Amino acid sequence: MKKLILTTAFISFVAMSVFSQTQNEIDKPENQSEDKNVKHTLNIDLVKRSITVEEGYKKTNITVVKKDDQRYKSRNFRGHLAGFGIGYNNVLTDFWSKSLKPGEEYFDINSSSKAWSIMFPSVDVEITKHFGIVSAIGITLNNYHFNGNNNITKGVHGVILPLYPDQGIVYKKSKLHTGYINIPVMLELQIPTTNRKTINLSGGIVGAVKLWSKSKIVWDDGRKHKEKRNSDFNLNVLRWGTTARVGYGHFQVYGTTYFTPMFEKGKGPELYPFEAGVVFNWRR
């Protein structure tokens, strides 16, 4: 009887052990399989790189891949308007003419006169991947250095006249300085190249609002004198014109001509400002 009880107990123990092991195998999740070839993959997509995490039974692999140029080239249309510019500015008296009329020789502008500009990030409207409309807000500073020994002033009737120094005084520096807010609206065509840069051509119209205008005179009569005068100088508050650019990558050449006269009608010489220079833009 004792042997029968011991035998029965042993068989029960073995049966329970086998059942328990079988149940564990049934309940074991698939992701805990001992098959070393089974992997779980996680993909992370960043702007310039993609990361792949592969988890196996005993090992985890992490792969970082830099995206190729093709993804960069497939981006949406982005204009080349924003940036910093420097150029030469002067005035025209007629269509592409700088010849001053008799009596207006005092407005002879020196070739050292410069325009400085900055354009803030643009609004881009895509028509195709390489063609669209671009617009932005910017600021342009114009410096007109006079060649003659003079500056300008308002006369008795508010008309612009030349301002000459006292006898024996020679102006070392004499200029008119203006500041404008500019808003260009342009069509831009981009020609892709093999090194991720583009040849870009653009043209359109530009409107501007005057912020300030002032003159500066420097002379020396034994001691240095400096005179600054803030005035509207009868300059038109609003002006508009055409502008064009051609460039490659971050570098552009630009030209702008205004069709609004520099001065209010009848209150100054009939002159039309223009600029030409280079731009270093923020996109390539």
FENJO-V793564 format. One record per run of one state. SS is the DSSP state (H for helix, E for strand, L for the rest). FROM is the first residue (numbers start at 1). LEN is the number of residues. If there is no record, write none. Layout:
# FENJO-V793564
ss=SS from=FROM len=LEN
ss=SS from=FROM len=LEN
This chain:
# FENJO-V793564
ss=L from=1 len=1
ss=H from=2 len=26
ss=L from=28 len=2
ss=H from=30 len=3
ss=L from=33 len=7
ss=E from=40 len=6
ss=L from=46 len=3
ss=E from=49 len=7
ss=L from=56 len=4
ss=E from=60 len=7
ss=L from=67 len=2
ss=H from=69 len=5
ss=L from=74 len=9
ss=E from=83 len=10
ss=L from=93 len=1
ss=E from=94 len=1
ss=L from=95 len=2
ss=E from=97 len=1
ss=L from=98 len=7
ss=H from=105 len=3
ss=L from=108 len=1
ss=E from=109 len=1
ss=L from=110 len=4
ss=E from=114 len=6
ss=L from=120 len=3
ss=E from=123 len=6
ss=L from=129 len=2
ss=E from=131 len=5
ss=L from=136 len=2
ss=E from=138 len=9
ss=L from=147 len=3
ss=E from=150 len=5
ss=L from=155 len=5
ss=E from=160 len=5
ss=L from=165 len=6
ss=E from=171 len=22
ss=L from=193 len=5
ss=E from=198 len=23
ss=L from=221 len=3
ss=E from=224 len=7
ss=L from=231 len=4
ss=E from=235 len=1
ss=L from=236 len=2
ss=E from=238 len=11
ss=L from=249 len=2
ss=E from=251 len=8
ss=L from=259 len=4
ss=E from=263 len=1
ss=L from=264 len=8
ss=E from=272 len=10
ss=L from=282 len=3
